[in-house]
Amino acid sequence: MTQETRPPKKPSTPRPRRRRYEADEIEARTRAVLIITLAAVLGFSVLALLYSLLFVYQPMEQSPNDKAFLDILQPLMFSIGGALTGLAAGGALGRRKDSDTED
């Protein structure tokens, strides 16, 4: 298509500006993304551990590799669980402190 046969462009209308988020909204969204991500990691780890215990053939005695794997995984899962608890409680306590100062 050449310049002469091309249909004329329609004048573009400016897109409406999106509302800017306030600091509380950004914090709430960030907290939600972190909680969802950590919960997914924790859930996937638990499901993988259960699958490996239930559906994979295990010998009667525990191998040294399995013991090392479980020794690494246990504190990791506890720390992710603690981080989830802290994030959830921190959000609730932050809202509670704000409501106490408003009264």
Secondary structure as the mmCIF struct_conf table of DSSP 4:
data_model
#
loop_
_struct_conf.conf_type_id
_struct_conf.id
_struct_conf.beg_label_comp_id
_struct_conf.beg_label_asym_id
_struct_conf.beg_label_seq_id
_struct_conf.end_label_comp_id
_struct_conf.end_label_asym_id
_struct_conf.end_label_seq_id
TURN_TY1_P TURN_TY1_P1 GLN A 3 THR A 5
BEND BEND1 ARG A 6 ARG A 6
HELX_LH_PP_P HELX_LH_PP_P1 PRO A 7 GLU A 22
HELX_RH_AL_P HELX_RH_AL_P1 ALA A 23 LEU A 54
TURN_TY1_P TURN_TY1_P2 PHE A 55 PHE A 55
BEND BEND2 VAL A 56 VAL A 56
BEND BEND3 MET A 60 GLU A 61
HELX_LH_PP_P HELX_LH_PP_P2 GLN A 62 SER A 63
HELX_RH_AL_P HELX_RH_AL_P2 PRO A 64 GLU A 102
#
